[in-house]
Amino acid sequence: MKACAPLVMALAGLSLAVAGPAEAKGCLKGAAVGAVGGHMVGKGHALAGAAAGCAIGHHRAAKQHRA
């Protein structure tokens, strides 16, 4: 699993470089919180937590923007 860490970090950096600023609104903070929460739950859940946190953060930011 440790051998995959550089690949995961490279893919995460690439996805951040490709995403536009409007697309990432709320995603970065949500992904950070989700990754920490997923890490606390157990090994291997940090990526799933980051993905879920990004989706929730983006949804909340879009909802707040509409209001």
N, C-alpha and C positions, 0 to 999 in steps of 0.2 A: 504494500500500500504506500510506503514511503517513496517508492520509485515513481509513483504516479503524481506525487505532489508538484513537481516542476511542470508537468504537462497541464495539470489542472490550473495552476497559477497563470501559465501562458495563455490558456484558453479564456480564463477570466479577464485577463488584461486585454486580449484581443476583442472580446465581446464589449468591453467598456469603451474601447477605442472606436468601434464601429457604430455603437448606439449614439443617436443624436441626443442633444440636451433635452428636448421635449419628451423623448421616449423614456429617459432615465429619471424623470421627476418622481420622487418618492421611492424609486426602486433601490437606490444605493443604501439609504438608511434602513429600509425594510430588509434588504438582503443581509446587512450587517447584523441586525437584531435577530433575524431568522437563523443565520449561521451560528451565532452564539447559542441560541436556544436549542438548535439541533445538536450542537456539540455537547451541550449539557445532558441531553436525552441519552445519547450513546454514540459510540464510534460509528462513523460512516453516515450519520444523519445531518451533518453540517451542510452538505451540498443541497440536500432536499429542503432543509430549513431555509437556506439562502434563496432557493428558487421560489418557495412559497412566500417568503418575506418580501421578495421583489414584486411578486404579483399583487400581494395585499397592499404594499406601499404604493404601487402605481395606481391601483384602484382607488385608494383613499385620496391620493393627490388629485386624480381626475374628478372624483366626486366633490372635493372641496373647490376645485376650479369652476365647476358648473354652478355651484351655489352662490 
